[in-house]
Amino acid sequence: MGRLATPPREASLWMCAHNHEQIFNQVNIYDTSLSDFHTYTL
């Protein structure tokens, strides 16, 4: 029941992690051509 009433701060943190995961997946698409650059930025 507590998970349904998510605090705004926790919700924003989850959205931040979710957006980061989407960006990371988009970067992985170019991982074959930019593998060196990708590992360097990590």
C-alpha positions as semicolon CSV with decimal commas, in nm:
position;residue;x (nm);y (nm);z (nm)
1;M;0,000;0,000;0,000
2;G;0,290;0,231;0,067
3;R;0,420;0,183;-0,286
4;L;0,099;0,325;-0,430
5;A;0,149;0,652;-0,244
6;T;0,496;0,720;-0,381
7;P;0,656;1,037;-0,242
8;P;0,734;1,301;-0,509
9;R;1,107;1,280;-0,435
10;E;1,115;0,903;-0,486
11;A;0,908;0,937;-0,802
12;S;1,148;1,195;-0,946
13;L;1,445;0,974;-0,859
14;W;1,278;0,683;-1,037
15;M;1,209;0,897;-1,343
16;C;1,571;1,009;-1,343
17;A;1,689;0,649;-1,336
18;H;1,433;0,553;-1,601
19;N;1,543;0,831;-1,835
20;H;1,906;0,737;-1,778
21;E;1,825;0,378;-1,871
22;Q;1,660;0,492;-2,195
23;I;1,961;0,706;-2,284
24;F;2,192;0,415;-2,202
25;N;1,991;0,186;-2,430
26;Q;2,012;0,442;-2,712
27;V;2,389;0,463;-2,666
28;N;2,412;0,083;-2,677
29;I;2,270;0,095;-3,029
30;Y;2,588;0,268;-3,143
31;D;2,808;0,055;-2,917
32;T;2,956;-0,136;-3,210
33;S;3,079;0,174;-3,393
34;L;3,161;0,385;-3,086
35;S;3,272;0,109;-2,850
36;D;3,592;0,286;-2,750
37;F;3,412;0,617;-2,693
38;H;3,131;0,441;-2,509
39;T;3,359;0,263;-2,261
40;Y;3,563;0,580;-2,214
41;T;3,260;0,788;-2,117
42;L;3,148;0,522;-1,869
